[in-house]
Amino acid sequence: MLRDASNFSPSRVFSRQTLRHMKLLPILATLTFTTSLFGADPLSVVYEGAAGPGKGKHIVLLAGDEEYRSEEAIPMLGKLLSQRHGFKCTVVFSVNAKTGEIDPNTNNNQPGIEALGSADLCITSLRFRKWSDEHAKHFVDYYNAGKPFIGLRTSTHAFNGLKGDYAWLNKFGKDVLGEQWVSHWGRHKAEATRGVIEKGAEGNPLLRGAEGVFGLTDVYEAYPPADATILMRGIVLKGMKPESEPADYKKKRATDRAEQGVNDPAMPIVWTREHKQAGGKVNKVFCTTMGDAVDLANEGLRRIIVNAAYQFTGLEVPAKADVTVVGEYNPTMYGFNSFKKGVKPADHALTK
């Protein structure tokens, strides 16, 4: 039976406690909305895919190294892959658990890594991470599913000090990507890298539009396994400019102490392989020992990585992929403890 509305009084219908809860509703709604802006986990960043061939595909990008500014490079790649090519991209950082700030020196906390559960591709830029079993499990589950990896720079030595069920990840670089940390083949911060396409690889789709590859990082000593397909080698230069002449001295290899010309032959810097698991599943692998933040200012190198993202998610590689950076990109020169302090994952959200 309807009551006379003229006699309606909230205090007669609702208790004081209920009214207090009602006053909180707008605040709770605001908090929920704010969290949703940064994805399911505010300590990671989600870039929803714009229109493009990658629509419906999910790439998870892992940033976590102390030296090569992956915390700058990886969000740039996430924005590029999402806004230029349509992939949904989730960027997961090494985060200081106390401050919630991006901290590459925090090697044991990668919040948001559970996003790998729905990933079609994982791009790693990691160095000597020592994750908890909880975080390592998500990475291993992705690996066990036989899904593909793109490994950048120090991902050849992505993990260190893991024990127990996940201790095998300490050899992830060597066993999966195809190489581990060996040495700086070029002189660090003194001899830059020029990429040259491997003879016979010119027609490989991953190299479409890959002209003028150059990076300020030095060449790593690397010996990918026989099952790897070498796509590019790195010429050690005499200086730090694209026009610098090739270095011409001899150097002893770390592996067998035999001496060779530093560019004779030049070390591999980009390769692919298929990693066959004991259970029969296969992980497609793309690895480059380039790929720090300043290297990725190079259009040719960005294009190779974008090409690999297409191929590894089952898409046709474009004739010349758009690799125009989204927004500003002013990468910091590599070096330990040179990361920008006070930056939180949400600071990398897309701005309109």
Secondary structure, 3 states (H helix, E strand, C coil): CCCCHHHCCHHHHCCHHHHHHHHHHHHHHHHHHHHHCCCCCCCEEEECCCCCCCCCCEEEEEEECCCCCHHHHHHHHHHHHHHHHCCEEEEEECECCCCCCECCCCCCCCCCHHHHHHCCEEEEEECCECCCHHHHHHHHHHHHCCCCEEEEHHHHHCECCCCHHHHHHHHHHHHHHCCCCCEECCCCCCCCEEEEECCCCCCCHHHCCCCCCEECCCCEECCCCCCCEEEEEEEEECCCCCCCCECCCEEECCCCCCEEECCECCEEEEEEEEEECCCCCEEEEEEECCCCCCHHHCHHHHHHHHHHHHHHCCCCCCCCCCCCCCCCCCCCCCCCCCCCCCCCHHHHCCCC
